[in-house]
């Protein structure tokens, strides 16, 4: 009997959960030159790497460099990964270190950091229904008005597929046990940001 | 205007653990919405996945890895100027490789290198942002260990040194 197959959208590709192996198997496969295993690692973690880079407010160009460098770093160290089961945490930590190195190199006069989302353009999402589009734009703007630590945590948690708390903790230097409560507090702030912007921006709110 | 649900609950409503549970569901829903908004407004560039798929061919376990031991951009008190010249030094026994990378007007780099001790061989410069078909640039390194390469694309770069006699080494990736 054929198992029902669930797919998840990762970027523009789809992959099949029935084919999944543990990340450790992908790491071992990639270390022996298996391109398919390598592709699985990228499908699973590329969005996390990108999300971590963007959580540091790098602009698209710099975030792309960091994402590329992180994958090159993994190729460089494929034979020396000590805990292949935790490859997501390794990638998240490596991405963070690359972000910090880039910011250090650029110094204070580096390329300006990205002002992502401060002027979210609802027209940017032509495929969506208008109400969804407006809601997305409000959420994106509200996220970028958050205090830095909350904004970074939520941007990483919004990675797709959702990261594990180990991976999040690796980036933010947080104990895994404190991520849940911090997440709840930050989401509450996000709700308040949304409510504030609805009151101040929506001309209908006074009716 | 209706207060947000979170404020309702913190004002003392339902049994705490039920409230926690409801709050947990609300949080999951909000996070799912946020994930959708992020996918719309801050999407992962498809080019990064294509790039990642290509680079496994640079796996090179047989060449020893030379670590970056100095980067002029990381010197304490380094004064940033418009000049983006970069000095780098890598080391792996028995070699030290020094690079001086100077940008041209188009933002590409001229790389002048020195291997110590001086040794003749081939230097392959892997440039991940190089144009298709030009992602490896190969030059000769003379008997005094000197070499020069141009043009090298800005972005992540790694060198592989294959001495005429002796084992190959590679440098860790650095971003020019």
Interface residues (C-beta under 8 A of the other chain):
Chain A: X11 X12 X13 X30 X31 X33 X35 X38 X39 X42 X43 X46 X47 X50 X51 X54 X60 X64 X65 X67 X68 X69 X71 X72 X73 X75 X76 X78 X79 X101 X102 X104 X105 X106 X107 X108 X109 X110 X116 X117 X120 X124 X125 X128 X132 X133 X135 X136 X137 X139 X140 X143 X154 X155 X157 X158 X159 X160 X162 X183 X184 X187 X188 X190 X191 X192 X194 X195 X198 X199 X205
Chain B: X1 X3 X4 X5 X6 X23 X27 X30 X31 X33 X34 X35 X36 X37 X38 X39 X40 X41 X42 X44 X45 X46 X47 X48 X49 X51 X52 X53 X55 X56 X58 X59 X61 X65 X71 X73 X74 X78 X80 X128 X129 X155 X156 X158 X172 X173 X175
